């Protein structure tokens, strides 16, 4: 427990709006009556803001329209007053060019929703890729008691008796369609069978990676991140979260109490054991820095060398999140990692991480492997540096063809995504399996928003020849459901004039993952000539994109806005 004395009703933040006797509070209370609420509904009770990222175009969160009622039920049961605050939904599938362009927008919106309303504690409802870090970033900066409710993964896909995994099998069978090994009719069947229930991707993509990280950080109830969205346990978890947030308000258990450097080390270790998405590195850095923890890429690389991949889940493994849940879920994985974790970190339960996983069991050791029998001999991430990426780049060795982890080959360079898309499937494209595909201007500024373009497609002529993986380098991200020898997040990005901007077709590029090296073999005087001729892209003329490109940081710094950083609390809004 936190050791704090329980708060009195007149110490609640909402008391300033609803509990005092003045003209402004009269207006607030009269409007509550206008909505049908009596003083008995809210007087002296914690007001719980439920930040809900549901929308009609958010396929992962479509059920949150119903689940919010389960959360409210729990809040009422515990003596709180629940209010729903809708927020940007960030549908990974439908928002273009990238939800990453709007992660900070959602973080700002959620923080200001909580600040500007009479809210004492928050329930954060999300799960689709960027919603988890955005909501947690907001909660850290706002500083109110908060609990995260994950949307939950969907059920396994199915096609002709084959188990399908979202994302991972899309890329796999798209390559087979282009290679001519499956038919258009097969492709249509896969389309109908790959996403067959509510919930987030059921592979270990960014969604399940980030909800697992949220649980490890102590932001969710134990086991919450693994429950399939369609399972009856999911609405029960929502109601329990609603009950718990009321107690957290009385205890004044805030995010900063949960987040120490050791908490983020635990999260990184869990990420490695899950075989998680490379996107998690950007989001964890952003969350850590909101909490005043100076997390760097070097810390990821150091811990990746210590923690093997234990979650046998696609794309690094064989199974899917439904299997992971039946095997014991996130608490079981953390139990497996127990010797490597700091078990004294606090969680939203008011108990330590060690206490919350104490009774966890592993029910299937093929899905959650022992420490001495990992899924892969390669780590879940490696940080590469060299003259092509002075500030670092990321690769997921566990999801790459091992033969490519030491590779030198000529670049086939594309200045932007459109140029790549126009050329990649041409029969006359001059490309061999030894080439290194290079995509420029796909980073935070170049995208803008650092889209998930980093899994560059293998050229069709090579697919037809049986090639299924080749070395790729870009300043983009890639979906956590993706796989392959993809070097990502190259920093500084090309749009800032980073060395990636200077790469030309035919240049030799060396990728040496064991040595953590990414090197462009071009003479310095030639690079200087190219640098002198380089010109930056014009900024967007207006709108949010202009604000974004003016204030966004690079991938190693979390892609946060410079004006959102800092841990000093903001003044409470004046109520006049």
C-alpha positions in Angstrom: 0.0 0.0 0.0 1.0 3.6 -0.4 1.0 4.5 3.3 -1.0 7.7 2.7 -4.0 8.6 4.9 -7.3 8.3 3.1 -8.6 11.6 1.7 -11.6 13.4 3.0 -14.5 14.2 0.6 -13.7 17.9 0.8 -10.2 17.1 -0.4 -11.5 15.8 -3.7 -10.6 17.8 -6.7 -14.3 17.8 -7.8 -15.2 19.5 -4.6 -14.1 22.9 -6.1 -16.7 22.5 -8.8 -19.6 20.8 -6.9 -19.1 21.1 -3.2 -18.7 24.7 -2.3 -21.4 27.3 -1.7 -21.1 30.0 -4.3 -22.6 31.3 -7.5 -20.4 29.2 -9.8 -21.0 25.9 -7.9 -24.8 26.7 -8.0 -24.5 26.8 -11.8 -22.6 23.4 -11.8 -25.1 21.7 -9.6 -28.1 23.1 -11.5 -26.7 21.7 -14.7 -26.2 18.3 -13.0 -29.9 18.4 -12.2 -30.6 19.4 -15.8 -29.0 16.0 -16.8 -31.1 14.1 -14.3 -28.6 13.7 -11.5 -29.4 14.4 -7.9 -26.9 15.5 -5.2 -27.1 11.9 -3.8 -25.5 10.7 -7.1 -22.3 12.7 -6.8 -22.1 14.7 -3.5 -18.9 13.7 -1.6 -18.1 11.0 -4.1 -15.1 10.7 -6.4 -15.9 11.8 -9.9 -14.4 9.2 -12.3 -13.6 10.4 -15.8 -13.8 7.5 -18.2 -11.7 8.4 -21.3 -13.2 6.2 -24.0 -11.5 5.9 -27.4 -14.5 4.1 -29.0 -15.7 5.2 -32.4 -17.6 3.7 -35.4 -14.3 3.6 -37.3 -12.2 2.0 -34.6 -12.4 -1.7 -35.3 -10.3 -2.6 -32.2 -12.5 -0.7 -29.8 -16.0 -1.2 -31.2 -17.0 -3.1 -28.1 -15.9 -0.3 -25.7 -19.2 1.4 -26.4 -20.7 -1.5 -24.3 -17.7 -2.0 -22.0 -17.9 1.5 -20.7 -21.2 0.5 -19.0 -19.3 -2.3 -17.2 -16.8 0.2 -16.0 -19.6 2.6 -14.8 -21.2 -0.3 -13.0 -18.0 -0.9 -11.0 -17.6 2.8 -10.2 -21.2 3.0 -8.9 -20.7 -0.2 -6.9 -17.7 1.3 -5.2 -19.4 4.6 -4.4 -18.1 6.8 -7.2 -19.7 8.9 -9.8 -18.7 7.9 -13.4 -18.7 10.2 -16.4 -17.7 9.2 -19.9 -15.4 11.5 -21.8 -15.0 10.5 -25.5 -11.6 11.0 -27.0 -9.9 10.5 -30.4 -10.0 6.8 -31.3 -6.9 6.5 -33.5 -7.9 3.5 -35.5 -4.7 2.0 -36.7 -6.4 0.6 -39.8 -8.2 3.7 -41.0 -6.3 6.8 -39.9 -3.8 8.0 -42.6 -1.0 8.5 -43.1 -0.3 7.1 -39.6 -1.8 7.1 -36.1 1.7 8.1 -34.9 1.0 11.5 -36.4 -1.8 11.8 -33.8 -0.5 10.0 -30.7 0.6 13.2 -29.1 -2.7 14.8 -30.2 -4.6 12.2 -28.2 -2.2 12.6 -25.2 -2.9 16.3 -25.2 -6.7 15.8 -25.6 -6.9 13.3 -22.8 -4.7 15.4 -20.4 -6.8 18.5 -21.1 -10.1 16.6 -20.8 -9.1 15.5 -17.3 -7.7 18.9 -16.3 -10.6 21.0 -17.5 -13.4 18.9 -15.9 -14.2 18.1 -12.3 -12.4 14.8 -12.4 -10.8 13.0 -9.4 -9.6 9.8 -11.1 -9.5 8.4 -14.6 -10.2 5.1 -16.3 -8.3 5.0 -19.6 -10.0 2.8 -22.2 -7.8 1.9 -25.2 -5.6 -0.8 -26.6 -5.2 -0.2 -30.3 -1.5 0.6 -30.9 -1.0 4.3 -30.1 -4.0 4.7 -27.8 -2.2 2.9 -24.9 0.9 5.1 -24.8 -1.1 8.3 -25.5 -3.5 7.7 -22.7 -0.7 6.8 -20.2 1.4 9.8 -21.3 -1.6 12.0 -20.6 -2.2 10.4 -17.2 1.4 10.7 -16.2 1.4 14.4 -17.0 -2.0 15.1 -15.5 -1.1 13.3 -12.2 -4.5 12.1 -11.2 -5.1 8.5 -10.1 -5.6 6.5 -13.2 -6.1 2.9 -14.3 -5.8 1.5 -17.8 -8.5 -0.8 -19.3 -7.1 -2.7 -22.3 -9.5 -3.5 -25.2 -8.2 -7.1 -25.4 -7.0 -9.1 -28.4 -9.4 -10.7 -30.9 -9.9 -14.4 -31.3 -7.7 -16.5 -33.7 -8.3 -16.1 -37.4 -9.2 -19.1 -39.6 -9.0 -20.0 -43.3 -9.4 -23.5 -44.7 -8.4 -25.0 -41.4 -5.3 -22.8 -41.0 -4.9 -20.5 -38.1 -4.4 -16.9 -39.2 -2.8 -14.1 -37.3 -3.7 -10.5 -38.1 -0.9 -8.5 -39.8 1.7 -11.3 -39.9 -0.3 -13.5 -42.2 -1.5 -10.5 -44.3 2.2 -9.9 -45.3 2.8 -13.6 -45.7 -0.1 -14.4 -48.0 0.2 -11.1 -49.9 3.7 -12.1 -50.8 2.4 -15.5 -51.9 -0.4 -13.9 -54.0 2.2 -11.8 -55.8 4.4 -14.8 -56.2 1.5 -16.7 -57.8 1.3 -19.5 -55.2 -2.2 -18.7 -54.1 -5.3 -17.5 -56.0 -7.5 -14.4 -55.8 -10.2 -16.7 -54.4 -7.8 -17.8 -51.7 -7.0 -14.2 -50.9 -10.7 -13.3 -50.6 -11.1 -16.2 -48.2 -8.3 -15.0 -46.0 -9.8 -11.5 -46.0 -13.0 -13.0 -44.5 -11.3 -15.1 -41.9 -8.4 -13.1 -40.6 -10.3 -10.8 -38.3 -13.3 -12.7 -36.9 -14.1 -11.0 -33.6 -14.0 -7.7 -31.7 -10.6 -6.7 -30.3 -7.0 -5.8 -31.2 -4.6 -7.8 -33.3 -4.1 -11.2 -31.8 -0.4 -11.4 -32.8 2.3 -9.8 -30.6 1.9 -6.5 -32.5 2.1 -3.1 -31.0 -1.3 -3.4 -29.4 -0.6 -6.5 -27.3 3.0 -5.3 -26.7 1.9 -2.0 -25.3 -1.0 -3.4 -23.2 1.4 -6.0 -21.8 3.8 -3.1 -21.0 1.0 -1.2 -19.3 0.3 -4.1 -17.1 4.0 -4.5 -16.3 4.3 -0.9 -15.4 1.4 -1.4 -12.9 -1.2 0.6 -14.8 -3.7 -2.3 -15.3 -5.1 -5.0 -13.1 -3.1 -8.2 -13.0 -3.9 -10.3 -16.1 -6.0 -7.6 -17.7 -3.9 -7.2 -20.9 -4.3 -10.9 -22.0 -8.0 -11.4 -21.7 -9.5 -11.8 -25.2 -12.1 -9.0 -26.0 -14.8 -11.6 -26.6 -14.2 -13.5 -23.4 -16.7 -13.1 -20.6 -13.8 -12.2 -18.3 -13.3 -9.0 -20.1 -16.5 -7.2 -18.9 -15.8 -8.5 -15.4 -12.3 -7.0 -15.6 -13.8 -3.7 -16.7 -16.2 -3.6 -13.7 -13.3 -4.5 -11.3 -11.3 -1.7 -12.8 -14.2 0.7 -12.1 -14.3 -0.4 -8.5 -10.6 -0.1 -8.1 -10.2 3.4 -9.4 -12.6 4.7 -6.7 -10.3 3.3 -4.0 -7.3 4.7 -5.8 -8.8 8.2 -5.6 -9.3 7.8 -1.8 -5.7 6.5 -1.5 -4.4 9.3 -3.8 -2.5 6.6 -5.7 -1.1 8.5 -8.7 0.9 7.4 -11.8 4.1 8.9 -10.4 3.9 6.5 -7.5 4.0 3.6 -9.9 6.8 4.8 -12.1 10.5 4.5 -11.0 13.5 3.7 -13.2 13.1 0.1 -12.1 9.5 0.1 -13.4 10.7 0.9 -16.9 13.5 -1.7 -16.7 10.8 -4.2 -15.8 8.7 -3.0 -18.8 11.7 -3.3 -21.2 12.4 -6.9 -19.9 8.8 -7.8 -20.4 8.9 -6.3 -23.9 12.0 -8.5 -24.8 10.4 -11.6 -23.3 7.2 -11.0 -25.3 9.2 -10.6 -28.5 7.4 -7.3 -28.7 6.9 -4.7 -31.3 9.8 -2.3 -32.2 7.3 0.5 -31.8 7.4 0.0 -28.0 10.8 1.5 -27.8 9.6 4.9 -29.0 6.5 4.8 -26.7 8.4 3.7 -23.6 11.0 6.5 -24.0 8.1 9.0 -24.3 6.3 7.6 -21.3 9.5 7.5 -19.2 10.4 11.0 -20.0 6.9 12.2 -19.0 7.7 10.6 -15.6 11.1 12.2 -15.4 13.0 9.0 -16.1 15.8 9.6 -18.7 15.4 6.4 -20.7 17.7 5.9 -23.7 18.1 3.3 -26.5 21.3 2.0 -25.0 19.2 0.7 -22.1 17.1 -1.3 -24.4 20.1 -2.9 -26.1 21.7 -3.7 -22.7 18.6 -5.4 -21.4 17.9 -7.2 -24.7 21.2 -9.0 -24.2 20.0 -10.3 -20.8 16.4 -11.4 -21.6 15.5 -14.0 -24.2 12.2 -14.2 -26.1 9.9 -16.5 -24.1 6.5 -15.7 -25.6 6.0 -18.1 -28.5 3.7 -15.7 -30.3 3.7 -14.5 -33.9 5.6 -12.9 -35.5 8.6 -14.1 -33.5 6.9 -17.4 -32.6 4.2 -19.8 -33.5 1.0 -19.1 -31.5 -1.5 -16.2 -31.0 -2.7 -14.1 -28.1 -5.7 -16.4 -27.4 -3.2 -19.2 -26.8 -1.0 -16.9 -24.7 -4.1 -16.2 -22.5 -4.9 -19.8 -22.0 -1.2 -20.5 -21.1 -1.4 -18.1 -18.2 -1.2 -14.7 -19.9 0.9 -11.7 -18.9 1.1 -12.6 -15.2 2.5 -16.0 -16.1 5.1 -14.4 -18.3 6.1 -12.0 -15.5 6.2 -15.0 -13.1 8.6 -16.7 -15.5 10.7 -13.5 -15.5 10.6 -13.1 -11.8 14.3 -13.7 -11.2 15.1 -10.8 -13.5 12.5 -8.3 -12.3 12.4 -5.6 -9.6 9.4 -7.0 -7.6 9.1 -4.0 -5.3 7.5 -1.7 -7.9 4.0 -0.6 -7.0 0.9 -1.3 -9.1 -2.7 0.1 -9.3 -3.7 -2.7 -6.9 -1.8 -0.9 -4.2 0.4 -4.0 -3.9 3.8 -4.6 -5.4 4.5 -6.4 -8.7 5.9 -9.3 -6.8 2.7 -9.6 -4.8 0.5 -9.4 -7.8 2.3 -12.2 -9.7 2.9 -14.4 -6.6 0.2 -17.0 -7.4 0.6 -16.9 -11.2 1.0 -20.3 -13.0 2.2 -21.3 -16.5 -0.3 -23.8 -18.1 1.5 -24.3 -21.4 5.3 -24.3 -21.6 5.3 -24.3 -25.4 3.6 -20.9 -25.4 5.4 -19.4 -22.5 8.8 -20.9 -22.6 11.3 -21.5 -19.7 14.3 -19.2 -19.5 16.6 -22.0 -20.5 14.5 -22.9 -23.6 13.7 -19.6 -25.4 11.8 -19.2 -28.6 14.8 -17.6 -30.4 18.5 -17.5 -30.0 18.3 -13.9 -31.2 17.0 -11.0 -29.0 13.7 -9.1 -29.6 15.6 -6.0 -30.4 19.1 -4.6 -31.2 20.2 -1.0 -31.4 22.6 -0.4 -34.3 24.8 2.6 -34.7 27.4 3.8 -37.2 27.9 6.6 -39.8 24.4 5.8 -41.3 22.7 6.1 -38.0 24.7 8.2 -35.5 21.8 8.4 -33.1 20.7 4.8 -33.5 18.5 2.5 -35.5 16.4 -0.5 -34.4 16.1 -4.1 -35.7 14.1 -7.1 -34.4 16.6 -10.0 -34.9 14.2 -12.6 -33.6 11.9 -11.9 -36.6 14.5 -11.8 -39.3 16.2 -14.4 -41.5 19.4 -15.3 -39.5 21.5 -15.2 -42.7 20.8 -11.5 -43.0 22.0 -10.5 -39.5 25.5 -10.0 -41.0 25.1 -8.6 -44.5 26.8 -6.2 -46.9 25.2 -5.3 -50.1 24.5 -2.5 -52.6 21.7 0.0 -51.9 18.6 0.3 -53.9 17.5 3.7 -52.7 14.1 5.4 -52.9 13.6 9.0 -52.1 10.0 8.5 -50.8 7.3 5.9 -50.5 5.6 6.8 -53.7 8.8 6.3 -55.7 9.3 2.9 -54.0 5.7 1.8 -54.6 5.9 2.7 -58.3 9.1 0.7 -58.9 9.1 -2.2 -56.5 7.1 -4.7 -58.7 8.4 -3.8 -62.1 9.8 -6.7 -64.0 12.7 -4.7 -65.2 13.8 -3.6 -61.7 17.5 -4.1 -61.3 17.6 -5.9 -58.0 19.1 -9.1 -56.5 18.6 -10.8 -53.1 21.8 -9.2 -51.9 20.5 -5.6 -52.4 19.7 -3.4 -49.4 16.3 -1.7 -50.0 16.5 1.9 -48.7 13.5 4.1 -48.0 14.1 7.8 -47.2 11.9 10.6 -45.9 9.5 8.4 -43.9 10.5 9.6 -40.4 8.7 11.8 -37.9 9.0 14.9 -40.1 9.5 13.2 -43.5 6.3 11.1 -43.3 5.0 13.2 -41.6 4.3 11.1 -38.6 6.7 8.2 -39.2 4.3 5.8 -40.9 4.7 2.0 -40.7 6.4 1.7 -44.1 9.6 0.1 -42.8 8.7 -3.5 -43.9 9.4 -2.6 -47.6 7.9 -5.2 -49.9 10.2 -7.8 -51.4 10.2 -7.0 -55.2 7.8 -9.3 -57.1 10.5 -10.6 -59.4 12.4 -11.9 -56.3 9.2 -13.3 -54.7 8.7 -15.4 -57.9 12.2 -16.7 -57.5 11.5 -17.9 -54.0 13.0 -15.0 -52.0 11.0 -14.1 -48.8 13.3 -11.9 -46.9 16.0 -9.3 -47.7 17.7 -6.4 -45.9 15.8 -3.2 -45.7 16.8 0.1 -44.1 14.6 3.2 -43.4 13.7 6.0 -41.1 10.2 4.6 -40.9 8.5 2.4 -38.3 6.9 -1.0 -39.1 3.9 -2.7 -37.7 4.6 -4.9 -34.7 2.8 -7.7 -36.6 5.5 -7.5 -39.3 8.6 -9.5 -39.7 11.8 -9.6 -41.7 15.3 -8.1 -41.8 14.2 -4.5 -41.4 16.4 -1.8 -39.9 14.0 0.9 -38.7 13.9 4.3 -36.9 17.2 5.5 -38.5 18.2 8.7 -36.7 18.6 11.5 -37.6 16.0 11.0 -40.2 16.5 11.9 -43.9 14.2 14.9 -43.7 16.6 16.5 -41.2 19.6 15.9 -43.5 20.7 12.8 -41.6 23.1 10.5 -43.4 20.2 8.4 -44.7 19.4 11.3 -47.0 22.7 11.0 -48.7 22.4 7.3 -49.7 22.4 6.6 -53.4 21.7 3.4 -55.4 24.8 1.3 -55.6 26.4 2.5 -52.3 27.5 -0.4 -50.1 25.7 -0.7 -46.8 26.9 -3.0 -44.0 24.6 -4.3 -41.4 26.2 -6.3 -38.6 23.7 -7.0 -35.9 26.1 -9.0 -33.5 28.5 -6.0 -33.7 25.5 -3.5 -33.5 26.9 -1.7 -36.6 25.1 0.1 -39.5 27.7 1.5 -41.9 27.6 3.3 -45.2 30.8 2.6 -47.1 31.1 5.9 -49.0 34.2 8.2 -48.7 33.8 11.2 -46.4 34.6 13.7 -49.2 31.9 12.3 -51.4 29.4 12.4 -48.5 30.4 16.1 -47.9 29.6 16.9 -51.6 26.2 15.2 -51.3 25.5 17.0 -48.0 26.3 20.4 -49.6 23.8 19.7 -52.4 21.0 18.5 -50.0 18.0 20.7 -49.5 15.4 20.2 -46.7 11.8 19.6 -47.6 9.3 22.5 -47.3 7.2 22.4 -44.1 3.5 21.8 -44.3 1.7 25.1 -45.1 -0.8 25.0 -42.2 -2.8 22.8 -39.8 -1.8 20.3 -37.2 0.9 18.9 -39.5 2.7 22.2 -39.3 2.7 22.2 -35.5 3.7 18.5 -35.5 6.8 19.0 -37.7 7.8 22.1 -35.8 7.9 20.5 -32.4 8.4 16.7 -32.8 11.5 15.0 -31.5 13.3 12.1 -33.2 12.6 8.4 -32.5 15.4 7.9 -29.9 13.8 10.7 -27.9 10.3 9.3 -28.0 8.7 11.4 -30.8 7.1 13.6 -28.2 6.4 17.4 -28.5 9.0 19.6 -26.9 6.4 21.7 -25.2 4.8 18.7 -23.5 7.9 17.6 -21.7 8.7 18.4 -18.1 7.3 17.1 -14.8 6.3 20.3 -13.1 2.5 20.3 -12.5 0.3 22.9 -14.2 -1.9 25.2 -12.1 -5.4 24.0 -11.5 -8.0 25.8 -13.7 -9.6 28.9 -12.2 -13.3 28.4 -11.4 -15.0 31.7 -11.7 
